[in-house]
Amino acid sequence: MKCEWVKENILLYVYNELPDDARYELEQHLARCGDCTAELKSARKFNALLSELPVEEPSPNLVASSRMRLQEALETTQQGGLWQRLVFDPGAWLRQVRFAPALAAAIFIVGFAGGVGATYKLVNNGGGASPVASGTSLPAQASVMGIQSISQEPGSNQVTIKYNTVSTQEAQGSLNDQRIQQLLLFAARNNYNSGVRMDSVDLLTQQPNDTHVREALIYALRYDSNPGVRLKALDGLGAYVKSDPRVRDAVLEGLLNDSNPGVRTEALHLLEPVRADSSVRAVLQRLAENDSNQYIKAQARNVLSQLPEFD
């Protein structure tokens, strides 16, 4: 056993995550290697130091934005080598499972749950998507793995949403239905598919007076990676720039920091009703002096020229 492998797995040893055979081999190596023993002492000391600190829970916004970034990264990552690794080098794959008991347990649990879910689905629904009719309780958001699609019946406020738990399910109801609203809010924040996020935000803009909906639109404006989704969020928030300081701050933030010129331009137009506000004026002055976008720079100067001077 090489020191390099021991040092790579020393933290798994400290947290009791190594399987018995690997743990035994590592301990045998530690008995005759002073450098690795010193590494173990350092890891244990660091672990003890961390244990003394209070554990802080991440904010919901941080968790949701992290999920979104991870899902988008997974969506765009090239996956071409997986089949080749599994077919032509199964030994390497099995070795990874051998030294990762948590992975092995996860594979077993997912496989077992998938089998049970598939059996239940076939017995009860004949293999199709499971409909959630009006009056049926919605599973908790923690059990919703993702939103597959969103569609609205033309000429009505009836919405159909397909979402995944162990298997794909479906919910139908009006935009006023609490279950539909919860799924739309979930899709706006957490779905890796930008088209589904766009559909969700588009429907949410029809009810921006709801506090939770407005918060979701603000979140989409600030954190969504798709500029089309951010523009949709701006459309829904525009009427509240004057009355809601949170909306105004989010639009100002978009004007200053958004990477898309179209989003910034729309944000600038939405701020015209509150251009006399001190915070808006300060941002406009900053843009008029040194913004890299010549159109926004010129528009900011034009708006400032129409404002009365402070005494």
Steps between C-alpha positions, in 0.01 A plus 500: 500500500640838397508813716315690228193274530509522880511880497212513251284283727610623841185710547280202416686312772447782752126506424472117505400487133754239386395136459657251741758359261625842390498619861714202605752560221521871584562427869773252410666768289471760778680264739815518288480848340578807709398754234152354460460475878578871524243563226240308702573701813464823304167388350364401842608832649330688219185291544494571873539872433209501257283307745532786750348749258121549472337353192317764295222404262528645148229740392220367276615729220855364519377140493267565207758692295762233568260228383427694185868554418579134566211376286596729213863387525390136486273578205785650296772250600602253232402150603639300207752289692266339753376211285852420387628497860219273617525254210873485439635564849251365755784423741584867543134581565471223758817616672343845540193343659717285725671801657186715512246331729272802491483474120427129516222558753354779287498276191322227695241739645429668166470164326267362765285815505486505121384138489230559760389822329485338157300208635257731673466707187429200278247351740310821565538704182570259219845651437388860432565822690325514834236775501448706814135604485340793679480438873798259507787605724825606337827333609739720695746701292785291640353196318462681167808418292421735213234655279480330160258729315245780549209578269195728517170417333433768236234749599488396867703511819524119520860380532649151461835428665695175470749451780735221604524319831602135463289505182347780295173633641256763384297772671212693344319805632448874466764762566322570830550140613753484785654177365556656159653811656739291712620305196543818296703658779711186525560496124598867492773448756627146458448356153807438283297544179497868405190450282303369798624790713387738225151347491475510878609863532268595212202356689611649831503849347121471478482517880787728611294648784553176698793543741656160428463549126667841515788355700541227238508760222760703688705185547475419127609853409803480726619143454358330191768430239262540205449863388158415357383385843639818656313712245177313580558570869547870423168504314323369808677736740469823300172613655649478852820702453330805649320336792739224612856597605615137464395499135669835443825374654491183288444701181783739593724202563409359158571835335845515659614140485308296243717357224230538233454845337133430426426429867687815605316713244161369614595563864594857411161560338314353797675744736376813321193543728736515803791684337479777761568251782841565659623144455389495135660837436830380648502196273415710195787739578737206527385360165512840330864545603667170417271224375655286225170474309468820295121473462441462873751775569318736264156407635615558859629845403172577325292403804725703733470807278122496554526491879504816713829577671534454877533817703 
